[in-house]
Each structure stands twice: as C-alpha cells, then as structure tokens.
Amino acid sequence: MEDVVQKASFLGTVKTVLAGAAGIRRKSDHERAPLNPVHLVIAGLMFAVLFIFTLLTIVKIVLS
C-alpha cells in the first residue's frame, strides 16, 4: 500500500504542540505527523506567550 502524503495544516500543528506540552502524544503519532517547521515555530511561540500570560494572570489573582 502506498502512504498517503498529507499536507501540514496549521491547526494540525497547533494540536501537535498542545498534545506535546501536555505530554499525551505517542511516539508513533509524532513520527508520522506531517509538520511544517514554520508552523511549528509559530505555534510554539504562541503557546509560550499564552502559557506565560496565564501564569501571570493566576499570580495576580492569587496575590490580590
């Protein structure tokens, strides 16, 4: 059987980044996922900014 070549979508990359951050991604899923490096960098940066913003918000709420 031939492998179906899939194009990397930004939404798929975001799902990959979120699953990786949560630690629920299997190695087999990671190996066959089509990822665009540009999408991966953008999604990673977006996740990092949202994560930091969330932590700062929680700290402000707790300290107020």
Secondary structure, DSSP 8 states (H G I E B T S, - for coil): ---------HHHHHHHHHHHHHT---HHHHHH----HHHHHHHHHHHHHHHHHHHHHHHHHHH-
